[in-house]
Amino acid sequence: MVQEGTIDFIGVINWVDATQDIKLKNGTSKPKRTIELLDNSSSNGLSIVLTVWGDQSTYFTGEVGNVVAIKGAKLSLYQGR
């Protein structure tokens, strides 16, 4: 499986965390929201954890069960996961 790069993904929202203010190294804070998306179109299924930062995390209105399409998202590992 690709671990770095960009992806297009269509999935169903499995869970949505509340927005959190994250303290950055420069002393400022930035809002962050984490969302898990599931894709059951293949036999083994896939899931991704999407992190949304800034104003988009505050304005995100998706709910569990909604279908979400993402085009050109940056895919990367965080702390080896």
Secondary structure, DSSP 8 states (H G I E B T S, - for coil): ---SEEEEEEEEEEEE---EEEE-TTS-EEEEEEEEEEE-SSSS-EEEEEEEETHHHHH----TT-EEEEEEEEE--STT-
